[in-house]
């Protein structure tokens, strides 16, 4: 038997750590189950489209997972396809390049037992970008290569809400124009199931012979339910021969946060607009070797990070001097070490 864990909509940020403890609980629970692979099904960040630091922080957090980790981008990582829920955060080439640089390619395949699993970038559908055409061609190749094997598809957004023929555009699922072509190809290839996230709720339905599963979120409960269970959780897929068993687990301590309460009932439109609230219980180790991105400081920062090369005595003095600037720079609270110099506002190495 092969087991795959799905952690969806984790919404991590070094400056807005509302859901950090949920992430730690979900991460530790997943590690204890020892899955063969872990899929992060989009929305790793809160403000990823406009924050290098958030993507880097999420990439660092994924290091805490054991085994093979396969992330997929969501709208809070690379922006939305037009028209999107925020016109200032529409997917583009630069945002795709930042994802590629920090987390790797936005699509992948995984062979597990008899099964062929495919992960794709949902935000490309309807984007009009050159990579949309490239991904469509790649998907056709993967579906052809999987001929004769049971196949499953993973992407951040659901393909549809209730009816595949619904032509009303909504930010809750893939745009209708792209949906029709995608479903035709999946049906022709005999894809068994599709797993998505985005809506922060668990739902499992069979529509026109294909199983459509919505994964629950790790970060917070569903603001709007579409007939699903809006509580937070972790999804597990157990593969035995050509069969798959899908179940939701809700680890002890996982809190189904209410988003409107966090945003103070309309006072803040987006979480990124709220005052800084760094993740608790993190400290900076002051590693002198490489940054979060794994690159030398001289390539990641505007200039080499002098703070990390100072003596322990000078680091203490630097930490004291800079503590007054922490919130102006919107950096997380640190317990050990010093903050970065230059343009890189991410810590080089965080520990819990």
C-alpha angles and dihedrals in degrees: 000000000000122000128203124187123209119207108182134183098004095163102201126181135168090220103036107042099170093131102033095108091050088052092052091050093047092045095050093045090051092049091052091057091054098217121193090236139003121216118201100204102204140289098073089160143041097220103010097141091066103025126074088183094059094052090047092048092050091048089053092048091055089061087076091069119091124226128012114346120198115187125193124195125248133192090269089057106044105004133259132288113254131317089017129169092275119036089203092061107053119148115261141161095269093054091047090051091052090053091049091050095048106032107014131244120350095232136046146162130230128194114205117171109306092343132098112205123193128194122196141176108259094191092066093068107099093004096114090220123140089244090062090064090043092052093048090054091046092049091052089053092050093048090050091049090052093056109142094016126097107256136201130190129213127195137146102246125052114249090231140347109227109337126029089214094057107124098190110113116231136167088231094078145007116305113265096241093059095036097068095054093045094051092048091055093045093049092047091052092048096239108188102206145001122211119198139165130190098101096069095229141097118243130157119191138153113224121180091345096308124106114231115194125186114205119221119242125252095208109051143344124273112279088204125024124214098192094299137111107267098196120114120258150132122263122220129194118198115195121202115174105307095340130090129202115201122197139164121227123196110201120215111268096023106137122210095217119205108234096205091054091052091049089049095247100296101333090113122036095199132024089235089064093061125099114272115279107173122205112272126241097025125129135184116240096197095231108189098201112069143351128245090274090059092244127121113268093247090064098038100043128051087245133007113288103253094180093068092054096053122103121264089257093054092045090059090050092046092050091052093047094049099043089089090059097050099102095039087060091043092231126150120262111266131203103191133029128007140289124262126266124219126029098318106097093177122101114249094226130004128193131185 
